[in-house]
Amino acid sequence: MHTTRIPEPRHAILLKYARTLALTFFFAPSVFAQSSEVAQLLTTVSLDSLQKNVRILTGQEPAVTPDSTFWITTRWYNDNESALQFVKYTLERHGYPTTLQSFDQGTNVLATRPGTTEADRHVLICAHYDAVAGTPGADDNASGTAAVLEAARVLGPYTTGKTVTFALWDAEEIGLFGSAHYARDAAGVGKQIDAVINLDMVGWDGDGDRVVEVHTDALSASLADAVVGYAQAYSINVTPVPQNPGTGASDHASFWRSGYQAVLLIEEYYGADFNPYYHQPTDSLLHFNPGYYEEAAKLGIAATADLAGITEISTDLSPRPTERTPPGMEVYPSPFGTDVTIRYGVNVDGPATVVAFDLLGRTVAVLVDEWRNSGTHTTEWEAGHLPPGIYILRLKTGDSTALLPVVRSN
């Protein structure tokens, strides 16, 4: 959260004003019907996953990638390369191509899932990943960053009608520079952004009242109403409180100034329960209210999924374009009940492994771990003892690695 209060934005361009007013009709249902896909998605949100990423971002445990193990010791805007590499790797591990958007003060990290029916319309879920120098920045804003990473993880197996961008901004603490750069560029090319969900400081709830403030401006009020409605529709255990006019001291305000609808989800900022450890060396995970944090993250994820038009688990279970794919990795049947046959290819004679993981990255089965000649092979997986859900198969052979999501049905 940036310390300087920014005045209410002025929308001087009438075309942008008209566009934003038109979108109010989209965000103003009187009754919020529950989407079964969003409800299912929310059951996969994991507090363990959220907290683990907060610990890594605040230097409580190391970041581990295939190439290195390192500690994040600072996230100050001009010295946060380690944090950038961690969030980039995490988004890529969840199957998304990433883009680094550089500007004078830093670098944004962007990951995009193209929409299937309205790809030219965009929904953003975002947070700033930088932090004030000399602080671990757990609440401000590892909490929001980890929520965006969790959104990317749980949305991975689904399709959405609109394009979803997972955006992690740099240089927020010195003036919202990262989000401002993106928003100006988007407006300059006429990008149609229907909604921006910004998470900044969502871990503190000292008085236990479960208040999540939803900060909005006049033109984003219908979006704020929609977010409030999602809490009730999906039985999310928070009390959303709209704030209009909201603060301009976080990245949503960059989108206000560019004529887009945007809201900020934050713990009590105008209320009486502001985090006393804000911008202090004591801003650590120790002071989080874990149950509140999980539910606040769910609210942002539910809003993103519903607004983007989540449809179903993707039937395209082929490895992502960013992965190096050995020949012939496939499963049948798909989805499967208790048993599944895995066919995989080996590029060159040598050791090969096929390992199954759950969505938290825990190993659930080692299916192959031995020498294989080049060619096509099969193995069987008896998974009846595992709960229904989505699992990831990882094939390593030669110098290639492939990841393949599979669905175990009831």
TORKOL-4160 file (C-alpha; in steps of 0.2 Angstrom, whole numbers, padded with zeros to 4 digits, m for minus):
410
<pt num="1" X="0000" Y="0000" Z="0000"/>
<pt num="2" X="0007" Y="0017" Z="m0006"/>
<pt num="3" X="0008" Y="0029" Z="0008"/>
<pt num="4" X="0002" Y="0045" Z="m0002"/>
<pt num="5" X="m0016" Y="0048" Z="m0003"/>
<pt num="6" X="m0020" Y="0051" Z="m0022"/>
<pt num="7" X="m0035" Y="0062" Z="m0026"/>
<pt num="8" X="m0051" Y="0055" Z="m0034"/>
<pt num="9" X="m0047" Y="0052" Z="m0052"/>
<pt num="10" X="m0054" Y="0063" Z="m0066"/>
<pt num="11" X="m0061" Y="0055" Z="m0081"/>
<pt num="12" X="m0059" Y="0068" Z="m0094"/>
<pt num="13" X="m0062" Y="0057" Z="m0110"/>
<pt num="14" X="m0080" Y="0056" Z="m0114"/>
<pt num="15" X="m0078" Y="0040" Z="m0124"/>
<pt num="16" X="m0070" Y="0031" Z="m0109"/>
<pt num="17" X="m0084" Y="0038" Z="m0098"/>
<pt num="18" X="m0097" Y="0031" Z="m0109"/>
<pt num="19" X="m0089" Y="0014" Z="m0110"/>
<pt num="20" X="m0088" Y="0013" Z="m0091"/>
<pt num="21" X="m0106" Y="0018" Z="m0089"/>
<pt num="22" X="m0111" Y="0004" Z="m0101"/>
<pt num="23" X="m0102" Y="m0009" Z="m0091"/>
<pt num="24" X="m0113" Y="m0005" Z="m0076"/>
<pt num="25" X="m0127" Y="m0015" Z="m0083"/>
<pt num="26" X="m0116" Y="m0030" Z="m0084"/>
<pt num="27" X="m0111" Y="m0029" Z="m0066"/>
<pt num="28" X="m0128" Y="m0025" Z="m0059"/>
<pt num="29" X="m0138" Y="m0041" Z="m0056"/>
<pt num="30" X="m0151" Y="m0040" Z="m0043"/>
<pt num="31" X="m0149" Y="m0058" Z="m0038"/>
<pt num="32" X="m0132" Y="m0067" Z="m0038"/>
<pt num="33" X="m0134" Y="m0085" Z="m0045"/>
<pt num="34" X="m0120" Y="m0097" Z="m0039"/>
<pt num="35" X="m0110" Y="m0104" Z="m0053"/>
<pt num="36" X="m0106" Y="m0123" Z="m0049"/>
<pt num="37" X="m0089" Y="m0121" Z="m0057"/>
<pt num="38" X="m0084" Y="m0106" Z="m0046"/>
<pt num="39" X="m0091" Y="m0115" Z="m0031"/>
<pt num="40" X="m0080" Y="m0130" Z="m0036"/>
<pt num="41" X="m0065" Y="m0119" Z="m0039"/>
<pt num="42" X="m0066" Y="m0112" Z="m0021"/>
<pt num="43" X="m0065" Y="m0129" Z="m0013"/>
<pt num="44" X="m0047" Y="m0130" Z="m0021"/>
<pt num="45" X="m0041" Y="m0114" Z="m0013"/>
<pt num="46" X="m0028" Y="m0119" Z="0000"/>
<pt num="47" X="m0022" Y="m0109" Z="0015"/>
<pt num="48" X="m0006" Y="m0120" Z="0016"/>
<pt num="49" X="m0002" Y="m0114" Z="m0002"/>
<pt num="50" X="m0006" Y="m0096" Z="0002"/>
<pt num="51" X="0005" Y="m0096" Z="0018"/>
<pt num="52" X="0019" Y="m0105" Z="0010"/>
<pt num="53" X="0021" Y="m0092" Z="m0004"/>
<pt num="54" X="0020" Y="m0078" Z="0009"/>
<pt num="55" X="0034" Y="m0087" Z="0019"/>
<pt num="56" X="0045" Y="m0088" Z="0003"/>
<pt num="57" X="0041" Y="m0070" Z="m0002"/>
<pt num="58" X="0046" Y="m0064" Z="0016"/>
<pt num="59" X="0062" Y="m0074" Z="0017"/>
<pt num="60" X="0056" Y="m0086" Z="0030"/>
<pt num="61" X="0060" Y="m0101" Z="0018"/>
<pt num="62" X="0069" Y="m0102" Z="0002"/>
<pt num="63" X="0062" Y="m0102" Z="m0016"/>
<pt num="64" X="0067" Y="m0118" Z="m0025"/>
<pt num="65" X="0067" Y="m0119" Z="m0044"/>
<pt num="66" X="0074" Y="m0132" Z="m0055"/>
<pt num="67" X="0089" Y="m0122" Z="m0058"/>
<pt num="68" X="0093" Y="m0115" Z="m0040"/>
<pt num="69" X="0088" Y="m0112" Z="m0022"/>
<pt num="70" X="0088" Y="m0094" Z="m0016"/>
<pt num="71" X="0081" Y="m0083" Z="m0002"/>
<pt num="72" X="0071" Y="m0067" Z="m0005"/>
<pt num="73" X="0079" Y="m0055" Z="0007"/>
<pt num="74" X="0072" Y="m0039" Z="0001"/>
<pt num="75" X="0058" Y="m0033" Z="m0011"/>
<pt num="76" X="0062" Y="m0015" Z="m0012"/>
<pt num="77" X="0058" Y="m0009" Z="m0030"/>
<pt num="78" X="0076" Y="m0007" Z="m0036"/>
<pt num="79" X="0083" Y="m0023" Z="m0027"/>
<pt num="80" X="0069" Y="m0036" Z="m0030"/>
<pt num="81" X="0076" Y="m0047" Z="m0044"/>
<pt num="82" X="0074" Y="m0063" Z="m0032"/>
<pt num="83" X="0056" Y="m0059" Z="m0029"/>
<pt num="84" X="0053" Y="m0056" Z="m0048"/>
<pt num="85" X="0061" Y="m0073" Z="m0052"/>
<pt num="86" X="0051" Y="m0082" Z="m0039"/>
<pt num="87" X="0034" Y="m0076" Z="m0045"/>
<pt num="88" X="0038" Y="m0078" Z="m0063"/>
<pt num="89" X="0044" Y="m0096" Z="m0060"/>
<pt num="90" X="0028" Y="m0100" Z="m0050"/>
<pt num="91" X="0016" Y="m0093" Z="m0063"/>
<pt num="92" X="0026" Y="m0103" Z="m0076"/>
<pt num="93" X="0025" Y="m0119" Z="m0065"/>
<pt num="94" X="0006" Y="m0117" Z="m0065"/>
<pt num="95" X="0006" Y="m0118" Z="m0084"/>
<pt num="96" X="0006" Y="m0100" Z="m0090"/>
<pt num="97" X="0018" Y="m0091" Z="m0102"/>
<pt num="98" X="0024" Y="m0075" Z="m0093"/>
<pt num="99" X="0029" Y="m0058" Z="m0100"/>
<pt num="100" X="0041" Y="m0046" Z="m0091"/>
<pt num="101" X="0035" Y="m0028" Z="m0094"/>
<pt num="102" X="0049" Y="m0016" Z="m0090"/>
<pt num="103" X="0048" Y="0003" Z="m0086"/>
<pt num="104" X="0060" Y="0015" Z="m0079"/>
<pt num="105" X="0057" Y="0011" Z="m0061"/>
<pt num="106" X="0055" Y="m0008" Z="m0062"/>
<pt num="107" X="0047" Y="m0023" Z="m0070"/>
<pt num="108" X="0029" Y="m0030" Z="m0070"/>
<pt num="109" X="0026" Y="m0049" Z="m0071"/>
<pt num="110" X="0011" Y="m0054" Z="m0082"/>
<pt num="111" X="0003" Y="m0071" Z="m0085"/>
<pt num="112" X="m0012" Y="m0072" Z="m0097"/>
<pt num="113" X="m0025" Y="m0086" Z="m0100"/>
<pt num="114" X="m0034" Y="m0082" Z="m0116"/>
<pt num="115" X="m0052" Y="m0082" Z="m0116"/>
<pt num="116" X="m0062" Y="m0095" Z="m0127"/>
<pt num="117" X="m0077" Y="m0085" Z="m0133"/>
<pt num="118" X="m0073" Y="m0067" Z="m0129"/>
<pt num="119" X="m0054" Y="m0066" Z="m0129"/>
<pt num="120" X="m0054" Y="m0047" Z="m0133"/>
<pt num="121" X="m0062" Y="m0044" Z="m0116"/>
<pt num="122" X="m0051" Y="m0044" Z="m0101"/>
<pt num="123" X="m0052" Y="m0047" Z="m0082"/>
<pt num="124" X="m0037" Y="m0043" Z="m0071"/>
<pt num="125" X="m0033" Y="m0050" Z="m0054"/>
<pt num="126" X="m0017" Y="m0041" Z="m0047"/>
<pt num="127" X="m0006" Y="m0036" Z="m0033"/>
<pt num="128" X="0010" Y="m0027" Z="m0030"/>
<pt num="129" X="0025" Y="m0038" Z="m0026"/>
<pt num="130" X="0037" Y="m0025" Z="m0020"/>
<pt num="131" X="0039" Y="m0020" Z="m0002"/>
<pt num="132" X="0046" Y="m0006" Z="0008"/>
<pt num="133" X="0064" Y="m0007" Z="0012"/>
<pt num="134" X="0069" Y="m0015" Z="0028"/>
<pt num="135" X="0052" Y="m0024" Z="0030"/>
<pt num="136" X="0047" Y="m0042" Z="0026"/>
<pt num="137" X="0031" Y="m0035" Z="0019"/>
<pt num="138" X="0020" Y="m0050" Z="0024"/>
<pt num="139" X="0004" Y="m0041" Z="0024"/>
<pt num="140" X="0010" Y="m0027" Z="0013"/>
<pt num="141" X="0010" Y="m0035" Z="0001"/>
<pt num="142" X="0015" Y="m0053" Z="0001"/>
<pt num="143" X="m0003" Y="m0057" Z="0006"/>
<pt num="144" X="m0010" Y="m0050" Z="m0011"/>
<pt num="145" X="0004" Y="m0057" Z="m0021"/>
<pt num="146" X="0001" Y="m0075" Z="m0014"/>
<pt num="147" X="m0017" Y="m0073" Z="m0017"/>
<pt num="148" X="m0014" Y="m0069" Z="m0036"/>
<pt num="149" X="m0002" Y="m0084" Z="m0037"/>
<pt num="150" X="m0016" Y="m0095" Z="m0029"/>
<pt num="151" X="m0028" Y="m0089" Z="m0041"/>
<pt num="152" X="m0017" Y="m0094" Z="m0055"/>
<pt num="153" X="m0015" Y="m0111" Z="m0048"/>
<pt num="154" X="m0033" Y="m0115" Z="m0045"/>
<pt num="155" X="m0039" Y="m0108" Z="m0061"/>
<pt num="156" X="m0026" Y="m0117" Z="m0071"/>
<pt num="157" X="m0037" Y="m0132" Z="m0076"/>
<pt num="158" X="m0052" Y="m0122" Z="m0081"/>
<pt num="159" X="m0057" Y="m0112" Z="m0096"/>
<pt num="160" X="m0064" Y="m0094" Z="m0096"/>
<pt num="161" X="m0074" Y="m0085" Z="m0109"/>
<pt num="162" X="m0064" Y="m0069" Z="m0106"/>
<pt num="163" X="m0046" Y="m0067" Z="m0105"/>
<pt num="164" X="m0038" Y="m0067" Z="m0088"/>
<pt num="165" X="m0022" Y="m0059" Z="m0084"/>
<pt num="166" X="m0013" Y="m0062" Z="m0067"/>
<pt num="167" X="m0003" Y="m0046" Z="m0065"/>
<pt num="168" X="0010" Y="m0043" Z="m0052"/>
<pt num="169" X="0016" Y="m0024" Z="m0051"/>
<pt num="170" X="0032" Y="m0017" Z="m0047"/>
<pt num="171" X="0036" Y="0000" Z="m0039"/>
<pt num="172" X="0019" Y="0002" Z="m0031"/>
<pt num="173" X="0027" Y="0008" Z="m0015"/>
<pt num="174" X="0035" Y="0023" Z="m0023"/>
<pt num="175" X="0020" Y="0029" Z="m0033"/>
<pt num="176" X="0010" Y="0015" Z="m0042"/>
<pt num="177" X="0022" Y="0016" Z="m0056"/>
<pt num="178" X="0020" Y="m0002" Z="m0062"/>
<pt num="179" X="0001" Y="m0002" Z="m0063"/>
<pt num="180" X="0001" Y="0016" Z="m0071"/>
<pt num="181" X="0013" Y="0010" Z="m0085"/>
<pt num="182" X="0002" Y="m0005" Z="m0089"/>
<pt num="183" X="m0015" Y="0005" Z="m0088"/>
<pt num="184" X="m0009" Y="0019" Z="m0099"/>
<pt num="185" X="m0002" Y="0007" Z="m0112"/>
<pt num="186" X="m0019" Y="m0003" Z="m0111"/>
<pt num="187" X="m0029" Y="0013" Z="m0113"/>
<pt num="188" X="m0018" Y="0019" Z="m0127"/>
<pt num="189" X="m0021" Y="0003" Z="m0138"/>
<pt num="190" X="m0040" Y="0003" Z="m0133"/>
<pt num="191" X="m0039" Y="m0014" Z="m0123"/>
<pt num="192" X="m0056" Y="m0018" Z="m0117"/>
<pt num="193" X="m0053" Y="m0022" Z="m0098"/>
<pt num="194" X="m0070" Y="m0026" Z="m0090"/>
<pt num="195" X="m0064" Y="m0027" Z="m0072"/>
<pt num="196" X="m0048" Y="m0026" Z="m0061"/>
<pt num="197" X="m0048" Y="m0034" Z="m0044"/>
<pt num="198" X="m0033" Y="m0028" Z="m0034"/>
<pt num="199" X="m0028" Y="m0036" Z="m0018"/>
<pt num="200" X="m0017" Y="m0026" Z="m0006"/>
<pt num="201" X="m0016" Y="m0031" Z="0012"/>
<pt num="202" X="m0028" Y="m0045" Z="0015"/>
<pt num="203" X="m0020" Y="m0054" Z="0030"/>
<pt num="204" X="m0024" Y="m0043" Z="0046"/>
<pt num="205" X="m0040" Y="m0044" Z="0055"/>
<pt num="206" X="m0035" Y="m0039" Z="0073"/>
<pt num="207" X="m0053" Y="m0038" Z="0080"/>
<pt num="208" X="m0060" Y="m0053" Z="0071"/>
<pt num="209" X="m0075" Y="m0044" Z="0063"/>
<pt num="210" X="m0070" Y="m0051" Z="0045"/>
<pt num="211" X="m0072" Y="m0034" Z="0037"/>
<pt num="212" X="m0065" Y="m0033" Z="0019"/>
<pt num="213" X="m0066" Y="m0016" Z="0012"/>
<pt num="214" X="m0071" Y="m0014" Z="m0006"/>
<pt num="215" X="m0064" Y="0002" Z="m0012"/>
<pt num="216" X="m0072" Y="0010" Z="m0027"/>
<pt num="217" X="m0075" Y="0026" Z="m0037"/>
<pt num="218" X="m0092" Y="0031" Z="m0043"/>
<pt num="219" X="m0089" Y="0023" Z="m0060"/>
<pt num="220" X="m0084" Y="0007" Z="m0053"/>
<pt num="221" X="m0098" Y="0006" Z="m0040"/>
<pt num="222" X="m0107" Y="m0008" Z="m0049"/>
<pt num="223" X="m0092" Y="m0019" Z="m0049"/>
<pt num="224" X="m0090" Y="m0016" Z="m0031"/>
<pt num="225" X="m0108" Y="m0021" Z="m0029"/>
<pt num="226" X="m0105" Y="m0037" Z="m0039"/>
<pt num="227" X="m0090" Y="m0041" Z="m0027"/>
<pt num="228" X="m0101" Y="m0039" Z="m0012"/>
<pt num="229" X="m0114" Y="m0051" Z="m0020"/>
<pt num="230" X="m0101" Y="m0064" Z="m0023"/>
<pt num="231" X="m0097" Y="m0065" Z="m0004"/>
<pt num="232" X="m0115" Y="m0070" Z="m0001"/>
<pt num="233" X="m0118" Y="m0081" Z="m0016"/>
<pt num="234" X="m0103" Y="m0092" Z="m0012"/>
<pt num="235" X="m0104" Y="m0091" Z="0007"/>
<pt num="236" X="m0087" Y="m0083" Z="0009"/>
<pt num="237" X="m0085" Y="m0080" Z="0027"/>
<pt num="238" X="m0080" Y="m0061" Z="0026"/>
<pt num="239" X="m0090" Y="m0045" Z="0028"/>
<pt num="240" X="m0087" Y="m0035" Z="0013"/>
<pt num="241" X="m0090" Y="m0016" Z="0016"/>
<pt num="242" X="m0090" Y="m0004" Z="0001"/>
<pt num="243" X="m0080" Y="0012" Z="0002"/>
<pt num="244" X="m0085" Y="0025" Z="m0010"/>
<pt num="245" X="m0075" Y="0036" Z="m0013"/>
<pt num="246" X="m0061" Y="0024" Z="m0010"/>
<pt num="247" X="m0043" Y="0027" Z="m0007"/>
<pt num="248" X="m0032" Y="0031" Z="m0022"/>
<pt num="249" X="m0016" Y="0024" Z="m0013"/>
<pt num="250" X="m0015" Y="0007" Z="m0022"/>
<pt num="251" X="m0014" Y="0000" Z="m0040"/>
<pt num="252" X="m0033" Y="0000" Z="m0044"/>
<pt num="253" X="m0032" Y="0019" Z="m0044"/>
<pt num="254" X="m0021" Y="0018" Z="m0060"/>
<pt num="255" X="m0035" Y="0010" Z="m0069"/>
<pt num="256" X="m0048" Y="0023" Z="m0062"/>
<pt num="257" X="m0037" Y="0036" Z="m0070"/>
<pt num="258" X="m0037" Y="0027" Z="m0087"/>
<pt num="259" X="m0056" Y="0025" Z="m0087"/>
<pt num="260" X="m0057" Y="0007" Z="m0082"/>
<pt num="261" X="m0068" Y="m0001" Z="m0068"/>
<pt num="262" X="m0057" Y="m0007" Z="m0054"/>
<pt num="263" X="m0059" Y="m0011" Z="m0035"/>
<pt num="264" X="m0047" Y="m0013" Z="m0021"/>
<pt num="265" X="m0050" Y="m0028" Z="m0008"/>
<pt num="266" X="m0041" Y="m0023" Z="0008"/>
<pt num="267" X="m0043" Y="m0026" Z="0027"/>
<pt num="268" X="m0049" Y="m0011" Z="0037"/>
<pt num="269" X="m0041" Y="0004" Z="0030"/>
<pt num="270" X="m0054" Y="0017" Z="0034"/>
<pt num="271" X="m0060" Y="0007" Z="0049"/>
<pt num="272" X="m0053" Y="0006" Z="0066"/>
<pt num="273" X="m0043" Y="m0010" Z="0064"/>
<pt num="274" X="m0029" Y="m0004" Z="0053"/>
<pt num="275" X="m0013" Y="m0016" Z="0054"/>
<pt num="276" X="m0002" Y="m0008" Z="0067"/>
<pt num="277" X="0013" Y="m0017" Z="0059"/>
<pt num="278" X="0011" Y="m0008" Z="0042"/>
<pt num="279" X="0028" Y="m0004" Z="0035"/>
<pt num="280" X="0037" Y="m0010" Z="0050"/>
<pt num="281" X="0050" Y="m0024" Z="0052"/>
<pt num="282" X="0037" Y="m0033" Z="0062"/>
<pt num="283" X="0025" Y="m0035" Z="0047"/>
<pt num="284" X="0026" Y="m0054" Z="0047"/>
<pt num="285" X="0015" Y="m0069" Z="0044"/>
<pt num="286" X="0015" Y="m0072" Z="0063"/>
<pt num="287" X="0002" Y="m0058" Z="0064"/>
<pt num="288" X="m0010" Y="m0064" Z="0051"/>
<pt num="289" X="m0028" Y="m0070" Z="0055"/>
<pt num="290" X="m0026" Y="m0086" Z="0044"/>
<pt num="291" X="m0045" Y="m0090" Z="0042"/>
<pt num="292" X="m0048" Y="m0072" Z="0037"/>
<pt num="293" X="m0034" Y="m0072" Z="0025"/>
<pt num="294" X="m0040" Y="m0088" Z="0016"/>
<pt num="295" X="m0058" Y="m0081" Z="0014"/>
<pt num="296" X="m0052" Y="m0064" Z="0008"/>
<pt num="297" X="m0042" Y="m0073" Z="m0005"/>
<pt num="298" X="m0057" Y="m0083" Z="m0010"/>
<pt num="299" X="m0067" Y="m0067" Z="m0012"/>
<pt num="300" X="m0054" Y="m0060" Z="m0025"/>
<pt num="301" X="m0053" Y="m0077" Z="m0034"/>
<pt num="302" X="m0072" Y="m0080" Z="m0035"/>
<pt num="303" X="m0074" Y="m0062" Z="m0042"/>
<pt num="304" X="m0061" Y="m0065" Z="m0055"/>
<pt num="305" X="m0068" Y="m0082" Z="m0060"/>
<pt num="306" X="m0086" Y="m0077" Z="m0061"/>
<pt num="307" X="m0082" Y="m0060" Z="m0070"/>
<pt num="308" X="m0071" Y="m0070" Z="m0083"/>
<pt num="309" X="m0085" Y="m0082" Z="m0086"/>
<pt num="310" X="m0077" Y="m0098" Z="m0080"/>
<pt num="311" X="m0085" Y="m0113" Z="m0089"/>
<pt num="312" X="m0078" Y="m0130" Z="m0085"/>
<pt num="313" X="m0062" Y="m0140" Z="m0083"/>
<pt num="314" X="m0053" Y="m0139" Z="m0099"/>
<pt num="315" X="m0054" Y="m0155" Z="m0110"/>
<pt num="316" X="m0037" Y="m0150" Z="m0118"/>
<pt num="317" X="m0025" Y="m0159" Z="m0106"/>
<pt num="318" X="m0010" Y="m0157" Z="m0118"/>
<pt num="319" X="0006" Y="m0149" Z="m0110"/>
<pt num="320" X="0007" Y="m0130" Z="m0111"/>
<pt num="321" X="0016" Y="m0122" Z="m0125"/>
<pt num="322" X="0030" Y="m0116" Z="m0113"/>
<pt num="323" X="0034" Y="m0134" Z="m0109"/>
<pt num="324" X="0047" Y="m0145" Z="m0118"/>
<pt num="325" X="0037" Y="m0160" Z="m0123"/>
<pt num="326" X="0043" Y="m0177" Z="m0126"/>
<pt num="327" X="0034" Y="m0187" Z="m0139"/>
<pt num="328" X="0018" Y="m0196" Z="m0136"/>
<pt num="329" X="0013" Y="m0192" Z="m0118"/>
<pt num="330" X="m0005" Y="m0195" Z="m0116"/>
<pt num="331" X="m0018" Y="m0204" Z="m0104"/>
<pt num="332" X="m0033" Y="m0214" Z="m0107"/>
<pt num="333" X="m0047" Y="m0214" Z="m0102"/>
<pt num="334" X="m0048" Y="m0195" Z="m0098"/>
<pt num="335" X="m0056" Y="m0191" Z="m0086"/>
<pt num="336" X="m0053" Y="m0207" Z="m0077"/>
<pt num="337" X="m0061" Y="m0216" Z="m0063"/>
<pt num="338" X="m0049" Y="m0227" Z="m0052"/>
<pt num="339" X="m0036" Y="m0233" Z="m0065"/>
<pt num="340" X="m0028" Y="m0224" Z="m0080"/>
<pt num="341" X="m0016" Y="m0229" Z="m0093"/>
<pt num="342" X="m0001" Y="m0217" Z="m0096"/>
<pt num="343" X="0008" Y="m0218" Z="m0113"/>
<pt num="344" X="0024" Y="m0208" Z="m0114"/>
<pt num="345" X="0038" Y="m0206" Z="m0126"/>
<pt num="346" X="0057" Y="m0207" Z="m0123"/>
<pt num="347" X="0069" Y="m0196" Z="m0134"/>
<pt num="348" X="0085" Y="m0206" Z="m0130"/>
<pt num="349" X="0090" Y="m0221" Z="m0121"/>
<pt num="350" X="0092" Y="m0217" Z="m0103"/>
<pt num="351" X="0084" Y="m0214" Z="m0086"/>
<pt num="352" X="0065" Y="m0209" Z="m0086"/>
<pt num="353" X="0053" Y="m0204" Z="m0072"/>
<pt num="354" X="0034" Y="m0202" Z="m0072"/>
<pt num="355" X="0028" Y="m0194" Z="m0055"/>
<pt num="356" X="0011" Y="m0189" Z="m0050"/>
<pt num="357" X="0008" Y="m0173" Z="m0039"/>
<pt num="358" X="m0007" Y="m0165" Z="m0032"/>
<pt num="359" X="m0011" Y="m0147" Z="m0034"/>
<pt num="360" X="m0001" Y="m0142" Z="m0019"/>
<pt num="361" X="0015" Y="m0150" Z="m0027"/>
<pt num="362" X="0015" Y="m0165" Z="m0015"/>
<pt num="363" X="0021" Y="m0182" Z="m0023"/>
<pt num="364" X="0006" Y="m0194" Z="m0023"/>
<pt num="365" X="0014" Y="m0208" Z="m0034"/>
<pt num="366" X="0031" Y="m0212" Z="m0042"/>
<pt num="367" X="0025" Y="m0222" Z="m0057"/>
<pt num="368" X="0041" Y="m0224" Z="m0067"/>
<pt num="369" X="0059" Y="m0223" Z="m0061"/>
<pt num="370" X="0071" Y="m0233" Z="m0072"/>
<pt num="371" X="0080" Y="m0235" Z="m0088"/>
<pt num="372" X="0070" Y="m0234" Z="m0104"/>
<pt num="373" X="0075" Y="m0236" Z="m0122"/>
<pt num="374" X="0070" Y="m0223" Z="m0134"/>
<pt num="375" X="0052" Y="m0226" Z="m0141"/>
<pt num="376" X="0035" Y="m0226" Z="m0133"/>
<pt num="377" X="0030" Y="m0235" Z="m0117"/>
<pt num="378" X="0015" Y="m0237" Z="m0106"/>
<pt num="379" X="0012" Y="m0238" Z="m0087"/>
<pt num="380" X="m0003" Y="m0240" Z="m0077"/>
<pt num="381" X="m0009" Y="m0230" Z="m0062"/>
<pt num="382" X="m0021" Y="m0236" Z="m0049"/>
<pt num="383" X="m0027" Y="m0220" Z="m0041"/>
<pt num="384" X="m0043" Y="m0227" Z="m0033"/>
<pt num="385" X="m0037" Y="m0222" Z="m0015"/>
<pt num="386" X="m0035" Y="m0204" Z="m0020"/>
<pt num="387" X="m0049" Y="m0191" Z="m0019"/>
<pt num="388" X="m0057" Y="m0185" Z="m0035"/>
<pt num="389" X="m0049" Y="m0170" Z="m0042"/>
<pt num="390" X="m0035" Y="m0164" Z="m0053"/>
<pt num="391" X="m0017" Y="m0171" Z="m0053"/>
<pt num="392" X="m0001" Y="m0167" Z="m0062"/>
<pt num="393" X="0009" Y="m0180" Z="m0071"/>
<pt num="394" X="0028" Y="m0175" Z="m0073"/>
<pt num="395" X="0038" Y="m0184" Z="m0086"/>
<pt num="396" X="0057" Y="m0182" Z="m0086"/>
<pt num="397" X="0067" Y="m0191" Z="m0100"/>
<pt num="398" X="0084" Y="m0186" Z="m0107"/>
<pt num="399" X="0084" Y="m0167" Z="m0107"/>
<pt num="400" X="0066" Y="m0165" Z="m0108"/>
<pt num="401" X="0052" Y="m0162" Z="m0095"/>
<pt num="402" X="0033" Y="m0162" Z="m0098"/>
<pt num="403" X="0018" Y="m0159" Z="m0087"/>
<pt num="404" X="0001" Y="m0166" Z="m0090"/>
<pt num="405" X="m0014" Y="m0162" Z="m0079"/>
<pt num="406" X="m0026" Y="m0176" Z="m0077"/>
<pt num="407" X="m0043" Y="m0177" Z="m0069"/>
<pt num="408" X="m0049" Y="m0191" Z="m0058"/>
<pt num="409" X="m0068" Y="m0191" Z="m0058"/>
<pt num="410" X="m0080" Y="m0199" Z="m0045"/>
